Amino acid sequence: MIAEVAVFVMLVGMALYLRMNRTLKIRALGFKSDEERAQELDEVVQWRSGSACPRHAILALMPGEQFCGAACKALTQRFEPGEEPELPLPKCTAPLDCSCEFQRVLERRRGPRRLEDRPSSELGFEDRRSGEDRRG
């Protein structure tokens, strides 16, 4: 009886460890919890309405419980909306049981990258160039 309880406790412990280990690996790759994802998507919606700073939404593969080598290779890839491959992936080893899906993630851009959007262009610095080329 004690041996059966010990085996049961050990199996439950292993299952919890494997589940937690998978979650930690997925988080290490940049995936967020549902609450964090919802908050970031709200930021995108606010930006589109003009009330928040811009951030670029992209898609990443979120593997299912049992995922194949093709999903492992695609974990680090990011896709623009509309350009993601169809699921199951072409080299999926279990296409009928595939539970992978794409989730929206946000790049870590903090603001615009174009020259005209930078603050220095708004300050109106005087152009002090003489107009002649010094190499001339």
C-alpha positions in Angstrom: 0.0 0.0 0.0 2.8 2.4 0.9 4.7 1.6 -2.3 1.6 2.3 -4.4 1.1 5.7 -2.7 4.8 6.5 -3.3 4.6 5.5 -6.9 1.4 7.6 -7.3 3.0 10.6 -5.7 6.1 10.2 -7.8 4.0 10.0 -11.0 2.0 13.1 -10.1 5.3 15.0 -9.3 6.8 14.0 -12.6 3.7 15.1 -14.5 3.7 18.5 -12.7 7.4 18.9 -13.3 7.1 18.2 -17.0 4.1 20.6 -17.4 6.0 23.3 -15.5 9.2 22.7 -17.5 7.3 23.0 -20.8 5.6 26.3 -19.6 9.0 27.7 -18.6 10.5 26.8 -22.0 7.6 28.4 -23.8 7.9 31.6 -21.7 11.7 31.7 -22.3 10.9 31.8 -26.1 8.9 35.0 -25.6 5.3 33.7 -25.2 3.1 35.4 -22.7 0.2 34.3 -20.4 -3.3 34.9 -21.6 -3.6 38.0 -19.4 -0.4 39.5 -20.8 -1.4 38.7 -24.3 -4.8 40.4 -23.8 -3.2 43.5 -22.4 -0.8 43.7 -25.3 -3.6 43.2 -27.8 -5.5 46.0 -26.1 -2.5 48.3 -26.6 -2.6 47.5 -30.4 -6.3 48.3 -30.5 -5.7 51.5 -28.6 -2.8 52.4 -31.0 -5.1 51.8 -34.0 -7.6 54.2 -32.5 -4.8 56.7 -32.0 -4.5 56.7 -28.2 -1.3 54.7 -27.5 2.2 54.3 -28.9 2.6 52.1 -31.9 3.7 48.5 -31.6 3.8 46.0 -34.4 1.7 42.8 -34.0 3.1 39.6 -35.5 2.3 35.9 -35.3 4.3 33.1 -33.7 3.7 29.4 -33.5 2.3 28.1 -30.2 2.8 24.4 -30.1 0.2 22.0 -28.8 0.7 19.5 -25.9 2.6 17.0 -28.1 4.5 18.8 -30.8 6.7 17.5 -33.6 10.2 18.5 -34.9 8.6 20.8 -37.5 7.0 22.8 -34.7 10.3 22.9 -32.8 12.0 24.4 -35.8 9.3 27.0 -36.3 9.2 28.2 -32.6 11.7 31.0 -33.2 10.2 32.2 -36.5 7.8 35.2 -36.6 5.3 35.8 -39.4 3.3 38.8 -40.6 -0.4 38.3 -40.5 -1.6 36.6 -43.7 1.9 35.2 -44.4 2.0 32.4 -41.8 2.1 28.8 -43.1 -1.0 26.6 -42.9 -1.4 24.2 -40.0 -0.5 21.4 -39.7 3.0 22.3 -40.9 4.1 20.5 -44.1 6.5 18.2 -42.2 4.3 17.6 -39.2 4.5 14.0 -37.9 1.0 13.9 -36.6 -1.2 16.0 -38.9 -4.5 14.5 -37.8 -3.8 15.2 -34.1 -2.0 18.5 -34.5 -3.0 21.1 -31.9 -0.5 23.8 -32.8 -1.9 27.3 -33.4 -0.6 30.8 -34.1 -0.8 33.4 -31.4 -0.3 37.1 -31.8 2.9 38.5 -30.2 4.2 42.0 -30.2 7.7 43.1 -31.2 9.6 45.1 -28.6 9.7 48.3 -30.6 9.4 51.3 -28.4 8.5 53.8 -31.0 8.7 54.9 -34.6 12.0 54.4 -36.5 11.6 56.8 -39.3 13.6 60.0 -39.5 10.6 62.3 -39.9 9.1 60.9 -36.7 12.1 61.7 -34.5 12.0 64.6 -32.1 15.0 66.4 -33.7 13.0 67.0 -36.9 10.3 68.8 -34.8 12.8 71.1 -33.0 13.5 73.1 -36.2 17.3 73.3 -36.0 18.8 75.9 -38.3 20.5 74.5 -41.4 24.1 75.9 -41.2 25.5 74.4 -44.4 26.9 76.9 -46.9 25.6 75.1 -49.9 29.0 74.6 -51.5 30.6 71.2 -51.5 33.9 71.3 -49.7 35.3 68.5 -51.8 34.6 70.5 -54.9 
